[in-house]
């Protein structure tokens, strides 16, 4: 690493009143809604930005899913001595805290004056100019990522977007803005790629797989039966009711947040109250959430002591491997559950339209909005003999068009971008 750029998020002049905020790339002033600015508390820190002697890769990371998916890609680049920088906001800043290549970006002053917004935008512009990457790899979940992607494109860097989950929603404003910003779009499955090519015929689209799913498959399909929880291996017997399920099933809720989430979790709580004492109920929180919503519902429905919220430090993947069945609103971890041949059920309203959810569109999952139908279907699936995980994984990959060796594939393509870059690299 060479030069280091430092700037302070507190060095903003708040006295001037006639300064116009610099609008995001490609937008006229007033065209970008306030909701586009990240809505988190403004930190007061000094940010040091390392400037690579070789252009390398700049990662724009925001949420947990993309951060965990791209970890092995980043590791492969490091092994190949490819320079890289991790520009983080949101949950990604916490997950990557202390990483020597991480730069935790200052929050945009969403409620600030035009002067503050202009100063923030200038800081981001300077950052993009100083990094001067050969290629930018970004998640596509945050307006913050779209804003910085636009800045990097203005500097001449190609920007590759990566969808780490198994859904798309072309109807959203954020999707449309990324469609105008990205140089290429990578997705885990062939199903999503077909949708993207239909919606964006001019966009280069690549099917690259999902590194988290690959790692999950390697770890769990190679595990010996002796290390697997007994409740996930013993066939459950019951003629029609949960009273006689033996052993009692362990039902895992994989948490989320956002629109419709409380309704979805409420259905899980209703099931827990209906099956109280006949099954174990666990909740794995979303990495960005503190569990306040879940605890309120558990208290409200009198389920304290019956529904266990797992510690945040306990990996959700471990809980999923030990579960008899998985329930969630729309977590991407449904695919991991399906790959082990477990019953997986969606509850409540969908986060994205059903036609843009790859596992649902391919008939791998169904959604339930009433506790009666949810309980009946879950009971029926629990009564089935356990599926062979190897066969289940093969079927899931075939139906979704989900390739393996994704981290290797993605790292090699990023390395090729760097090798083909002819930009002069220096700190401007």
C-alpha positions as CSV (number, residue, x, y, z in Angstrom):
1,X,0.0,0.0,0.0
2,X,1.2,3.5,-0.7
3,X,-0.4,6.9,0.0
4,X,-3.0,7.4,2.6
5,X,-5.9,9.9,2.3
6,X,-7.4,11.2,5.5
7,X,-10.5,13.3,6.0
8,X,-12.7,14.2,9.0
9,X,-16.4,13.8,8.9
10,X,-16.7,16.7,11.4
11,X,-14.9,19.1,9.1
12,X,-18.1,20.5,7.6
13,X,-18.9,24.2,7.5
14,X,-22.5,24.6,8.8
15,X,-22.6,28.4,8.7
16,X,-23.1,29.0,5.0
17,X,-26.7,28.9,3.9
18,X,-26.5,29.5,0.2
19,X,-24.5,26.4,-0.9
20,X,-26.3,23.9,-3.1
21,X,-25.8,20.2,-2.4
22,X,-24.1,18.3,-5.2
23,X,-26.6,15.8,-6.5
24,X,-25.8,12.1,-7.1
25,X,-24.4,11.1,-10.5
26,X,-27.0,11.2,-13.2
27,X,-29.6,13.1,-11.2
28,X,-30.8,16.6,-11.3
29,X,-31.1,18.4,-8.0
30,X,-34.3,17.3,-6.3
31,X,-34.6,14.2,-8.4
32,X,-33.2,11.9,-5.7
33,X,-35.5,11.4,-2.8
34,X,-34.4,11.9,0.8
35,X,-34.9,8.2,1.3
36,X,-31.9,7.6,-0.9
37,X,-29.6,9.0,1.8
38,X,-28.5,6.3,4.3
39,X,-30.6,6.9,7.5
40,X,-28.1,6.2,10.3
41,X,-26.6,8.4,12.9
42,X,-23.8,10.7,11.7
43,X,-20.5,9.4,13.1
44,X,-17.7,11.8,13.9
45,X,-14.5,10.1,12.9
46,X,-11.4,10.6,10.9
47,X,-11.3,8.1,8.0
48,X,-8.0,6.9,6.6
49,X,-8.2,5.7,3.0
50,X,-5.3,3.6,1.8
51,X,-4.4,4.2,-1.8
52,X,-3.1,1.1,-3.6
53,X,0.0,1.2,-5.7
54,X,-1.8,-1.0,-8.1
55,X,-5.4,-0.2,-8.9
56,X,-7.0,-3.4,-7.7
57,X,-10.5,-4.0,-6.6
58,X,-12.8,-1.8,-4.5
59,X,-15.6,-3.6,-2.8
60,X,-18.8,-1.7,-1.7
61,X,-20.4,-3.7,1.1
62,X,-23.4,-2.9,3.2
63,X,-25.4,-5.9,4.5
64,X,-24.5,-9.3,6.0
65,X,-25.5,-11.5,3.1
66,X,-23.2,-10.0,0.5
67,X,-20.4,-9.5,3.0
68,X,-20.3,-13.2,4.0
69,X,-20.8,-14.3,0.4
70,X,-17.8,-12.3,-0.8
71,X,-15.4,-13.2,2.1
72,X,-13.9,-16.2,0.3
73,X,-13.6,-14.1,-2.9
74,X,-11.7,-11.5,-1.0
75,X,-9.5,-14.2,0.5
76,X,-8.7,-15.6,-2.9
77,X,-7.7,-12.1,-4.1
78,X,-5.4,-11.7,-1.1
79,X,-3.8,-15.1,-1.8
80,X,-3.2,-13.9,-5.4
81,X,-1.7,-10.6,-4.1
82,X,-4.4,-8.6,-5.9
83,X,-4.7,-5.2,-4.1
84,X,-8.2,-4.5,-2.8
85,X,-10.1,-2.1,-0.5
86,X,-13.3,-2.8,1.5
87,X,-15.5,0.2,1.6
88,X,-18.2,-0.5,4.1
89,X,-21.4,0.8,5.6
90,X,-24.2,-0.7,7.7
91,X,-23.8,-4.2,9.0
92,X,-20.7,-4.8,6.8
93,X,-18.8,-2.2,8.9
94,X,-19.4,-4.2,12.0
95,X,-18.7,-7.6,10.5
96,X,-15.4,-6.4,9.0
97,X,-14.3,-4.2,11.8
98,X,-10.5,-4.4,12.3
99,X,-9.8,-5.7,8.8
100,X,-6.6,-4.1,7.6
101,X,-8.2,-3.2,4.2
102,X,-11.5,-1.9,5.5
103,X,-12.6,1.7,5.3
104,X,-15.8,2.3,7.2
105,X,-17.4,5.2,5.4
106,X,-19.0,8.2,7.0
107,X,-22.7,8.4,6.9
108,X,-24.5,10.9,4.7
109,X,-26.1,13.8,6.6
110,X,-29.6,12.8,5.6
111,X,-31.1,15.5,7.8
112,X,-28.3,18.0,7.3
113,X,-28.2,21.3,5.5
114,X,-27.3,21.6,1.8
115,X,-23.9,22.7,2.9
116,X,-23.4,19.5,4.9
117,X,-24.6,17.3,2.1
118,X,-22.3,19.1,-0.4
119,X,-19.3,18.6,1.9
120,X,-20.2,14.9,2.3
121,X,-20.5,14.4,-1.4
122,X,-17.2,16.1,-2.0
123,X,-15.6,13.7,0.5
124,X,-17.0,10.7,-1.4
125,X,-15.8,12.2,-4.7
126,X,-12.3,12.6,-3.4
127,X,-12.3,9.1,-2.0
128,X,-13.3,7.6,-5.4
129,X,-10.6,9.6,-7.2
130,X,-7.9,8.6,-4.8
131,X,-8.7,4.9,-4.9
132,X,-8.7,4.8,-8.7
133,X,-9.7,1.0,-8.8
134,X,-9.4,-1.2,-11.8
135,X,-12.9,-2.6,-11.0
136,X,-15.6,-2.0,-8.4
137,X,-17.5,-5.0,-6.9
138,X,-20.7,-3.8,-5.2
139,X,-23.8,-5.3,-3.5
140,X,-27.1,-4.0,-4.8
141,X,-29.1,-3.6,-1.7
142,X,-28.3,0.0,-0.5
143,X,-28.8,3.4,-2.1
144,X,-25.4,4.2,-0.6
145,X,-23.8,1.6,-2.9
146,X,-25.6,3.0,-5.9
147,X,-24.4,6.5,-5.2
148,X,-20.8,5.5,-4.9
149,X,-21.1,3.2,-7.9
150,X,-22.2,6.2,-9.9
151,X,-19.1,8.1,-8.7
152,X,-16.8,5.3,-9.6
153,X,-18.3,5.1,-13.1
154,X,-17.7,8.8,-13.6
155,X,-14.1,8.1,-12.8
156,X,-14.0,5.5,-15.6
157,X,-14.0,2.4,-13.4
158,X,-16.2,-0.6,-14.4
159,X,-18.7,-1.5,-11.7
160,X,-19.9,-5.0,-11.3
161,X,-23.1,-5.6,-9.2
162,X,-23.6,-8.8,-7.3
163,X,-27.0,-10.1,-6.0
164,X,-26.2,-12.5,-3.2
165,X,-29.8,-13.6,-2.6
166,X,-32.2,-15.5,-4.7
167,X,-34.8,-12.8,-5.5
168,X,-35.0,-9.8,-7.7
169,X,-37.5,-6.9,-7.9
170,X,-37.2,-4.9,-11.1
171,X,-40.1,-2.8,-10.0
172,X,-38.2,-0.9,-7.4
173,X,-36.6,2.5,-7.9
174,X,-33.3,1.2,-6.5
175,X,-33.2,-1.6,-9.1
176,X,-33.8,0.9,-11.9
177,X,-31.0,3.1,-10.7
178,X,-28.5,0.3,-10.5
179,X,-29.6,-0.7,-14.0
180,X,-28.4,2.7,-15.2
181,X,-25.1,2.5,-13.2
182,X,-23.7,-1.0,-13.4
183,X,-21.3,-2.2,-16.1
184,X,-22.3,-5.8,-15.5
185,X,-24.6,-7.7,-13.1
186,X,-23.7,-11.1,-11.5
187,X,-26.3,-13.4,-10.0
188,X,-26.2,-16.7,-8.2
189,X,-28.6,-18.6,-10.5
190,X,-29.6,-19.2,-14.1
191,X,-33.2,-18.5,-13.2
192,X,-32.3,-14.9,-12.1
193,X,-30.0,-14.4,-15.1
194,X,-32.9,-15.2,-17.4
195,X,-35.1,-12.6,-15.6
196,X,-32.4,-10.0,-15.8
197,X,-31.7,-10.5,-19.5
198,X,-35.4,-10.2,-20.1
199,X,-35.6,-6.9,-18.1
200,X,-32.3,-5.5,-19.1
201,X,-31.4,-6.9,-22.6
202,X,-28.3,-4.6,-22.9
203,X,-26.8,-5.5,-19.5
204,X,-24.0,-8.1,-19.4
205,X,-25.2,-10.7,-17.0
206,X,-23.2,-13.6,-15.5
207,X,-24.2,-16.6,-13.4
208,X,-21.5,-17.0,-10.8
209,X,-23.1,-19.0,-8.0
210,X,-23.2,-18.3,-4.2
211,X,-20.0,-18.8,-2.1
212,X,-22.0,-19.1,1.2
213,X,-24.1,-21.9,-0.3
214,X,-20.9,-23.6,-1.5
215,X,-19.3,-23.5,1.9
216,X,-22.4,-24.6,3.6
217,X,-22.7,-27.6,1.2
218,X,-19.0,-28.6,1.8
219,X,-19.3,-28.4,5.6
220,X,-22.6,-30.2,6.0
221,X,-22.6,-32.8,3.3
222,X,-19.1,-34.0,4.5
223,X,-20.2,-34.1,8.2
224,X,-20.4,-37.5,9.7
225,X,-23.9,-38.6,10.9
226,X,-22.5,-38.9,14.4
227,X,-22.1,-35.1,14.6
228,X,-25.6,-34.3,13.4
229,X,-28.3,-33.6,15.9
230,X,-30.5,-36.7,16.5
231,X,-33.7,-34.7,16.0
232,X,-32.7,-34.0,12.4
233,X,-32.0,-37.7,11.6
234,X,-34.7,-39.7,13.3
235,X,-37.9,-40.0,11.3
236,X,-40.8,-38.3,13.0
237,X,-43.9,-40.4,13.5
238,X,-47.4,-38.9,13.8
239,X,-50.8,-40.0,12.5
240,X,-52.2,-36.5,12.4
241,X,-51.2,-34.3,15.3
242,X,-48.0,-32.9,16.8
243,X,-48.7,-34.5,20.2
244,X,-47.1,-37.8,19.1
245,X,-44.1,-36.4,17.2
246,X,-41.1,-38.3,18.5
247,X,-38.5,-36.9,19.0
248,X,-40.0,-33.4,19.4
249,X,-39.1,-31.4,16.3
250,X,-36.8,-28.4,16.6
251,X,-38.3,-25.6,14.5
252,X,-36.0,-22.7,13.6
253,X,-37.2,-19.2,12.6
254,X,-34.6,-17.4,10.5
255,X,-35.1,-13.7,11.1
256,X,-35.3,-10.7,8.9
257,X,-36.7,-7.1,8.9
258,X,-38.7,-4.7,6.9
259,X,-42.1,-4.7,5.3
260,X,-44.4,-7.5,6.5
261,X,-41.8,-9.0,8.8
262,X,-43.9,-8.7,12.0
263,X,-46.9,-10.3,10.3
264,X,-44.6,-13.2,9.2
265,X,-43.0,-13.6,12.6
266,X,-46.5,-13.4,14.2
267,X,-47.5,-16.5,12.3
268,X,-44.5,-18.4,13.7
269,X,-45.5,-17.3,17.2
270,X,-49.1,-18.5,16.6
271,X,-47.7,-21.9,15.6
272,X,-45.5,-21.9,18.7
273,X,-48.5,-21.2,20.9
274,X,-50.6,-23.9,19.1
275,X,-47.8,-26.5,19.4
276,X,-46.5,-25.5,22.9
277,X,-44.8,-28.3,24.7
278,X,-44.8,-30.5,21.6
279,X,-41.9,-28.9,19.7
280,X,-38.8,-26.8,20.4
281,X,-38.9,-23.3,18.9
282,X,-35.8,-21.2,18.2
283,X,-35.2,-17.8,16.6
284,X,-32.0,-16.9,14.8
285,X,-31.9,-13.1,14.5
286,X,-30.9,-11.3,11.3
287,X,-27.3,-10.0,11.8
288,X,-28.4,-6.3,11.6
289,X,-31.2,-6.7,14.2
290,X,-31.1,-6.6,18.0
291,X,-34.2,-8.8,18.6
292,X,-36.5,-6.1,20.0
293,X,-39.3,-6.9,17.6
294,X,-39.1,-10.6,18.2
295,X,-39.0,-10.2,22.0
296,X,-42.1,-8.0,21.9
297,X,-44.0,-10.6,20.0
298,X,-42.9,-13.4,22.3
299,X,-43.9,-11.4,25.4
300,X,-47.2,-10.3,23.8
301,X,-48.2,-13.9,23.0
302,X,-47.1,-15.4,26.3
303,X,-44.3,-17.4,24.8
304,X,-41.5,-16.4,27.2
305,X,-39.6,-19.6,28.0
306,X,-41.2,-21.5,25.1
307,X,-39.4,-19.6,22.2
308,X,-35.7,-19.3,22.5
309,X,-33.8,-16.4,20.8
310,X,-30.4,-17.7,20.0
311,X,-27.3,-15.6,21.0
312,X,-26.0,-13.4,18.2
313,X,-22.6,-15.0,18.4
314,X,-24.1,-18.5,17.5
315,X,-23.9,-19.0,13.8
316,X,-27.3,-19.3,12.1
317,X,-25.9,-22.0,9.9
318,X,-25.1,-24.2,12.9
319,X,-28.7,-23.8,14.2
320,X,-30.1,-24.5,10.7
321,X,-28.0,-27.7,10.5
322,X,-29.5,-28.9,13.8
323,X,-33.1,-27.9,13.0
324,X,-35.9,-30.3,12.0
325,X,-37.5,-27.6,9.8
326,X,-36.9,-24.0,8.9
327,X,-39.4,-21.1,8.7
328,X,-38.8,-17.6,7.5
329,X,-40.3,-14.7,5.7
330,X,-37.8,-14.5,2.9
331,X,-34.2,-15.2,4.1
332,X,-31.8,-16.4,1.5
333,X,-30.8,-19.2,3.9
334,X,-33.8,-21.1,2.6
335,X,-31.6,-22.5,0.0
336,X,-29.2,-23.9,2.6
337,X,-32.1,-25.6,4.3
338,X,-33.4,-27.1,1.0
339,X,-29.9,-28.4,0.2
340,X,-30.0,-30.5,3.3
341,X,-33.4,-31.8,2.4
342,X,-35.2,-30.1,5.3
343,X,-38.7,-28.8,5.3
344,X,-38.6,-25.1,4.6
345,X,-41.7,-22.9,4.7
346,X,-42.2,-19.2,4.0
347,X,-44.7,-17.2,6.1
348,X,-46.5,-13.9,5.8
349,X,-46.3,-11.4,2.9
350,X,-43.4,-11.7,0.5
351,X,-40.6,-9.1,0.6
352,X,-40.4,-9.3,-3.2
353,X,-43.1,-10.4,-5.7
354,X,-43.5,-14.2,-5.8
355,X,-42.6,-14.2,-9.6
356,X,-39.2,-12.8,-8.8
357,X,-38.3,-15.3,-6.1
358,X,-36.3,-18.1,-7.7
359,X,-36.9,-21.0,-5.2
360,X,-40.7,-20.2,-5.2
361,X,-40.9,-19.8,-9.0
362,X,-39.2,-23.2,-9.4
363,X,-41.6,-24.9,-7.1
364,X,-39.1,-25.5,-4.3
365,X,-41.0,-23.4,-1.7
366,X,-44.5,-22.4,-0.8
367,X,-45.8,-19.4,1.3
368,X,-48.4,-19.6,4.0
369,X,-50.4,-16.7,5.4
370,X,-52.7,-18.6,7.9
371,X,-51.5,-20.6,10.9
372,X,-53.9,-23.5,10.2
373,X,-52.5,-24.2,6.7
374,X,-49.0,-23.6,7.9
375,X,-49.4,-26.1,10.8
376,X,-51.0,-28.7,8.5
377,X,-48.3,-28.5,5.8
378,X,-45.5,-28.5,8.4
379,X,-46.9,-31.6,10.1
380,X,-47.2,-33.4,6.8
381,X,-43.6,-32.6,5.8
382,X,-42.2,-33.6,9.3
383,X,-43.9,-37.0,8.9
384,X,-41.9,-37.7,5.7
385,X,-38.7,-39.8,5.9
386,X,-35.6,-37.5,6.0
387,X,-34.3,-36.7,2.5
388,X,-30.8,-37.6,1.4
389,X,-28.8,-34.3,1.6
390,X,-26.6,-35.1,-1.4
391,X,-29.6,-35.8,-3.6
392,X,-31.4,-32.8,-2.2
393,X,-28.5,-30.5,-2.9
394,X,-28.1,-31.8,-6.5
395,X,-31.8,-31.2,-7.2
396,X,-31.7,-27.7,-5.8
397,X,-28.7,-26.8,-7.8
398,X,-30.2,-28.2,-11.0
399,X,-33.6,-26.5,-10.6
400,X,-32.1,-23.1,-9.8
401,X,-29.2,-23.3,-12.1
402,X,-26.8,-22.7,-9.2
403,X,-23.2,-23.5,-10.1
404,X,-20.5,-24.6,-7.7
405,X,-17.0,-23.2,-7.2
406,X,-18.4,-19.7,-7.1
407,X,-15.6,-17.9,-5.1
408,X,-13.0,-19.2,-7.5
409,X,-15.1,-18.1,-10.5
410,X,-15.7,-14.6,-9.2
411,X,-12.1,-14.1,-8.1
412,X,-10.7,-15.1,-11.4
413,X,-13.0,-12.7,-13.3
414,X,-12.0,-9.9,-11.0
415,X,-8.3,-10.7,-11.4
416,X,-8.9,-10.6,-15.2
417,X,-10.4,-7.1,-14.9
418,X,-7.3,-6.0,-12.9
419,X,-4.9,-7.6,-15.4
420,X,-6.7,-5.9,-18.4
421,X,-6.7,-2.4,-16.7
422,X,-4.3,0.0,-18.4
423,X,-5.0,3.0,-16.1
424,X,-2.1,4.8,-14.5
425,X,-2.3,4.4,-10.8
426,X,-1.4,7.2,-8.6
427,X,-2.9,9.4,-5.8
428,X,-4.4,12.5,-7.2
